Amino acid sequence: MDALKPLIVVAGPTATGKSDLGLAVAELLDGEIVNADALQLYRGLDVGTAKLTVAERRGVPHHLLDVLDVTETASVAAYQRDARAAIERIRAAGRTPVLVGGSGLYVQAVVDELEFPGTDPDLRAELEAELASQGSAALHGRLAAVDPAAAAAILPSNGRRIVRALEVIALTGRPFPARLPEHAAPRYDAVLLGVDRPTGDLDVRIARRVARMFAAGLVDETRGLPGLRDGLTASRALGYQQVLAALDGPGELANAAAETVVATRRFVRRQRSWFRRDKRIHWLDAGEPDVIDRARAVITARVRS
């Protein structure tokens, strides 16, 4: 371990208590938090993402919150660049960076040596226009002709990913990396903490969280973001997607809350599947009263080793 402070990661499924534990770890280690929740990058997506208010941050600096407009498309490559820059600034100042969030690819993009090809706005716009006019099946056929392996890994209905694959192939002249590498080299000698709870307990917390979101003004927040429908990423955010569907169609807002609970539980299963593959993660039960002490013990043992 060099003289710079280690990177601490607090990751895991939605509604487990990552924000609280990340804040406690940052306070213990004179740290600053770097957000790793893709949807908390967006200005205005506050209630539905359970974004901590300034008061709730207890004076701990937070980075990469509220950096995108809801009409912008989040880019893991841009996030990787900005998150690593924030981590290096924090370490250079002699403080501890604490990466906190549940977006698995975003966490791995920071921690490991993953490469993400850039984008070309004109080429992307041209491909998206072709997608709109020809349909995803036609573009999938084109992808199959130039990169059969990528086409086999991408569903013919996944127009957005097909467009990205064709864009990368055109820009790089190389096959599209449709799957992440099995074993990417780590960039940081990081301490990875996973936060979870028993499924039954987490189901109850999700239901309560969604109820609080709607009581706290999720519908009004959604109505107050007129550009939200145009955002490819932000409009799909849990809660906002269901509210938009109810506002735009025959659905009832009460049903939107129930659908958000179901969608969140489904999302949690995907998050667990992603994070459980990483054997470096030390898992903690956030429901245990001594979870902060357990986290501190893991960090201390790891840093001393």
C-alpha positions as CSV (number, residue, x, y, z in Angstrom):
1,M,0.0,0.0,0.0
2,D,1.5,3.3,-1.0
3,A,1.4,6.6,0.9
4,L,-1.9,7.6,-0.8
5,K,-5.1,6.8,0.9
6,P,-6.8,3.6,-0.3
7,L,-10.0,3.6,-2.3
8,I,-12.9,2.3,-0.3
9,V,-16.0,1.0,-2.2
10,V,-19.4,0.7,-0.7
11,A,-21.6,-1.1,-3.2
12,G,-24.7,-3.4,-3.3
13,P,-28.4,-3.5,-4.1
14,T,-30.9,-0.7,-3.9
15,A,-32.4,0.2,-0.5
16,T,-29.9,-1.7,1.6
17,G,-28.4,1.3,3.3
18,K,-25.3,2.1,1.2
19,S,-25.6,5.8,1.6
20,D,-25.7,5.6,5.4
21,L,-22.7,3.3,5.6
22,G,-20.7,5.2,3.0
23,L,-21.3,8.4,5.0
24,A,-20.2,6.7,8.2
25,V,-17.1,5.3,6.6
26,A,-16.2,8.7,5.1
27,E,-16.5,10.3,8.5
28,L,-14.4,7.6,10.1
29,L,-11.6,7.9,7.6
30,D,-11.6,11.7,6.8
31,G,-13.0,10.9,3.5
32,E,-15.0,12.3,0.6
33,I,-17.7,10.4,-1.3
34,V,-17.8,9.8,-5.0
35,N,-21.2,8.9,-6.3
36,A,-21.5,5.6,-8.2
37,D,-25.3,5.7,-8.8
38,A,-25.9,6.4,-12.5
39,L,-29.2,8.1,-11.8
40,Q,-27.9,10.4,-9.1
41,L,-25.8,12.0,-11.7
42,Y,-29.0,13.8,-12.9
43,R,-30.1,17.2,-11.7
44,G,-33.7,17.0,-10.5
45,L,-33.9,13.2,-9.9
46,D,-33.8,13.6,-6.2
47,V,-36.9,12.0,-4.5
48,G,-36.9,9.0,-6.7
49,T,-33.2,8.2,-6.4
50,A,-33.2,8.8,-2.6
51,K,-30.4,11.3,-3.1
52,L,-29.1,12.7,0.2
53,T,-29.9,16.3,0.8
54,V,-27.1,18.7,1.6
55,A,-28.1,18.6,5.3
56,E,-28.1,14.8,5.3
57,R,-24.5,14.7,3.9
58,R,-23.4,16.1,7.3
59,G,-20.6,18.2,5.8
60,V,-19.0,15.3,3.9
61,P,-18.0,16.4,0.4
62,H,-19.9,14.5,-2.3
63,H,-18.7,14.3,-6.0
64,L,-20.6,13.5,-9.2
65,L,-24.0,14.4,-8.0
66,D,-26.2,16.6,-10.2
67,V,-23.8,16.9,-13.1
68,L,-26.2,15.9,-16.0
69,D,-29.4,17.3,-17.3
70,V,-32.2,14.8,-17.7
71,T,-32.1,15.2,-21.5
72,E,-28.5,14.0,-21.6
73,T,-27.5,10.3,-21.9
74,A,-25.3,9.0,-19.2
75,S,-22.0,7.6,-20.5
76,V,-20.0,5.1,-18.6
77,A,-16.8,6.2,-20.4
78,A,-17.4,9.8,-19.3
79,Y,-18.3,8.7,-15.8
80,Q,-15.1,6.6,-15.6
81,R,-13.0,9.6,-16.5
82,D,-14.7,11.9,-14.1
83,A,-14.8,9.5,-11.2
84,R,-11.1,8.6,-11.5
85,A,-10.2,12.3,-11.7
86,A,-12.2,13.0,-8.5
87,I,-10.6,10.0,-6.7
88,E,-7.1,11.3,-7.6
89,R,-7.9,14.8,-6.4
90,I,-9.2,13.4,-3.1
91,R,-6.1,11.2,-2.6
92,A,-3.7,14.1,-3.6
93,A,-5.3,16.2,-0.8
94,G,-4.5,13.4,1.7
95,R,-8.1,12.3,2.2
96,T,-9.8,9.0,1.6
97,P,-12.0,8.5,-1.5
98,V,-15.2,6.5,-0.8
99,L,-17.0,5.2,-3.9
100,V,-20.7,4.6,-3.1
101,G,-23.4,3.3,-5.3
102,G,-25.3,0.4,-6.8
103,S,-24.6,0.8,-10.5
104,G,-22.4,-2.3,-11.1
105,L,-20.8,-1.3,-14.4
106,Y,-20.0,2.1,-13.1
107,V,-18.3,0.7,-10.0
108,Q,-16.3,-1.8,-12.1
109,A,-15.4,0.9,-14.6
110,V,-13.6,2.8,-11.9
111,V,-12.1,-0.1,-9.9
112,D,-10.8,-2.2,-12.9
113,E,-9.0,-1.5,-16.1
114,L,-11.9,-1.5,-18.5
115,E,-11.7,0.4,-21.8
116,F,-14.8,2.1,-23.3
117,P,-14.5,3.4,-26.8
118,G,-15.6,7.0,-27.4
119,T,-18.6,8.3,-29.3
120,D,-19.2,10.4,-32.4
121,P,-22.4,12.5,-32.1
122,D,-22.9,12.7,-35.9
123,L,-22.4,9.0,-36.5
124,R,-24.6,8.2,-33.5
125,A,-27.4,10.5,-34.8
126,E,-27.2,8.9,-38.2
127,L,-27.5,5.4,-36.8
128,E,-30.3,6.3,-34.5
129,A,-32.2,7.8,-37.5
130,E,-31.7,4.5,-39.3
131,L,-33.0,2.7,-36.3
132,A,-36.1,4.8,-36.3
133,S,-36.7,4.4,-40.0
134,Q,-35.6,0.7,-40.5
135,G,-36.2,-0.9,-37.1
136,S,-33.8,-2.8,-34.9
137,A,-34.1,-6.1,-36.8
138,A,-32.6,-4.5,-40.0
139,L,-29.7,-3.0,-38.0
140,H,-29.1,-6.3,-36.3
141,G,-28.8,-7.9,-39.6
142,R,-26.1,-5.4,-40.6
143,L,-24.3,-6.1,-37.3
144,A,-24.4,-9.8,-38.0
145,A,-22.7,-9.2,-41.3
146,V,-19.8,-7.3,-39.8
147,D,-19.5,-8.8,-36.3
148,P,-21.3,-12.2,-35.9
149,A,-20.1,-12.6,-32.3
150,A,-21.5,-9.3,-31.2
151,A,-24.8,-10.0,-33.0
152,A,-25.1,-13.3,-31.2
153,A,-24.7,-11.6,-27.9
154,I,-27.2,-8.8,-28.5
155,L,-30.9,-9.3,-28.8
156,P,-32.4,-8.2,-32.2
157,S,-34.9,-6.0,-30.2
158,N,-32.1,-4.1,-28.3
159,G,-31.9,-1.2,-30.8
160,R,-29.8,1.0,-28.5
161,R,-27.1,-1.6,-28.0
162,I,-27.1,-2.5,-31.7
163,V,-26.5,1.2,-32.5
164,R,-23.7,1.4,-30.0
165,A,-22.1,-1.8,-31.5
166,L,-22.2,-0.4,-35.0
167,E,-20.8,2.9,-33.8
168,V,-17.9,1.3,-32.0
169,I,-17.0,-0.9,-35.0
170,A,-17.1,2.1,-37.3
171,L,-14.9,4.2,-35.0
172,T,-12.4,1.6,-34.0
173,G,-12.3,-0.9,-36.9
174,R,-12.4,-3.6,-34.3
175,P,-15.1,-6.1,-33.1
176,F,-17.5,-4.8,-30.5
177,P,-16.8,-6.1,-27.0
178,A,-20.3,-7.3,-26.3
179,R,-19.3,-8.9,-23.0
180,L,-17.0,-7.6,-20.3
181,P,-13.8,-9.5,-19.8
182,E,-14.0,-12.2,-17.2
183,H,-10.9,-11.0,-15.3
184,A,-10.0,-7.4,-15.8
185,A,-6.9,-6.1,-14.1
186,P,-7.6,-3.9,-11.0
187,R,-6.7,-0.3,-11.3
188,Y,-6.7,0.4,-7.6
189,D,-5.7,-1.6,-4.5
190,A,-9.3,-1.0,-3.3
191,V,-11.2,-2.3,-0.3
192,L,-14.6,-3.4,-1.6
193,L,-17.5,-3.6,0.9
194,G,-20.8,-5.1,-0.2
195,V,-24.0,-4.1,1.6
196,D,-27.0,-6.3,1.6
197,R,-29.9,-7.5,3.7
198,P,-32.1,-10.7,3.9
199,T,-34.5,-10.7,1.0
200,G,-37.6,-10.5,3.2
201,D,-36.3,-7.5,5.1
202,L,-35.2,-5.8,1.9
203,D,-38.6,-6.4,0.3
204,V,-40.2,-4.6,3.2
205,R,-37.7,-1.7,3.0
206,I,-38.4,-1.4,-0.8
207,A,-42.1,-1.1,-0.3
208,R,-41.6,1.5,2.5
209,R,-39.1,3.4,0.4
210,V,-41.5,3.6,-2.6
211,A,-44.3,4.7,-0.4
212,R,-42.1,7.5,1.0
213,M,-41.1,8.5,-2.5
214,F,-44.7,9.0,-3.6
215,A,-45.6,10.7,-0.3
216,A,-42.6,13.0,-0.6
217,G,-43.6,14.3,-4.1
218,L,-42.3,12.0,-6.7
219,V,-45.3,12.7,-9.0
220,D,-44.8,16.5,-8.7
221,E,-41.0,16.1,-9.2
222,T,-41.7,14.1,-12.4
223,R,-44.2,16.7,-13.7
224,G,-41.6,19.4,-13.0
225,L,-39.0,17.9,-15.3
226,P,-40.5,18.6,-18.8
227,G,-37.4,17.3,-20.6
228,L,-37.5,14.0,-18.7
229,R,-39.5,12.2,-21.5
230,D,-36.7,13.0,-24.0
231,G,-33.9,11.6,-21.8
232,L,-32.9,8.1,-23.0
233,T,-31.4,7.2,-19.6
234,A,-33.3,9.4,-17.0
235,S,-36.7,8.5,-18.4
236,R,-36.1,4.9,-17.5
237,A,-35.3,5.5,-13.9
238,L,-37.3,3.4,-11.5
239,G,-40.3,5.4,-10.2
240,Y,-40.1,8.1,-12.9
241,Q,-40.7,5.6,-15.7
242,Q,-43.8,4.3,-13.9
243,V,-45.1,7.8,-13.2
244,L,-44.5,8.9,-16.7
245,A,-46.5,5.9,-18.0
246,A,-49.4,6.7,-15.7
247,L,-49.4,10.4,-16.6
248,D,-49.1,9.7,-20.4
249,G,-51.7,6.9,-20.6
250,P,-54.7,5.3,-18.9
251,G,-52.7,4.0,-15.9
252,E,-53.4,5.0,-12.3
253,L,-50.8,6.6,-10.1
254,A,-51.7,4.1,-7.4
255,N,-50.7,1.4,-9.8
256,A,-47.5,3.2,-10.6
257,A,-46.4,2.9,-7.0
258,A,-47.1,-0.9,-7.0
259,E,-45.3,-1.3,-10.3
260,T,-42.3,0.6,-8.9
261,V,-42.1,-1.8,-6.0
262,V,-42.2,-4.8,-8.4
263,A,-39.6,-3.3,-10.8
264,T,-37.3,-2.4,-7.9
265,R,-37.3,-5.9,-6.5
266,R,-36.5,-7.2,-10.0
267,F,-33.7,-4.7,-10.2
268,V,-32.3,-5.8,-6.9
269,R,-32.0,-9.4,-8.2
270,R,-30.0,-8.1,-11.1
271,Q,-27.7,-6.0,-8.8
272,R,-27.1,-9.0,-6.6
273,S,-26.2,-11.2,-9.5
274,W,-23.7,-8.6,-10.8
275,F,-22.0,-7.9,-7.5
276,R,-21.9,-11.5,-6.2
277,R,-19.7,-12.4,-9.1
278,D,-16.9,-10.3,-7.6
279,K,-15.1,-12.4,-5.0
280,R,-13.1,-9.4,-3.8
281,I,-16.2,-7.9,-2.1
282,H,-16.5,-8.3,1.7
283,W,-20.3,-8.6,2.4
284,L,-21.9,-6.9,5.3
285,D,-25.5,-7.3,6.6
286,A,-26.7,-3.6,6.9
287,G,-29.3,-4.8,9.4
288,E,-26.7,-5.8,12.0
289,P,-26.3,-3.1,14.7
290,D,-22.5,-3.3,14.6
291,V,-22.3,-3.0,10.8
292,I,-20.1,0.1,11.0
293,D,-17.7,-1.6,13.4
294,R,-17.6,-4.6,11.0
295,A,-16.8,-2.3,8.1
296,R,-14.0,-0.6,10.0
297,A,-12.5,-4.0,10.9
298,V,-12.5,-5.1,7.3
299,I,-10.9,-1.8,6.2
300,T,-8.3,-1.9,8.9
301,A,-7.3,-5.5,8.2
302,R,-7.1,-4.9,4.5
303,V,-5.0,-1.7,4.8
304,R,-2.6,-3.4,7.2
305,S,-2.1,-6.5,5.1
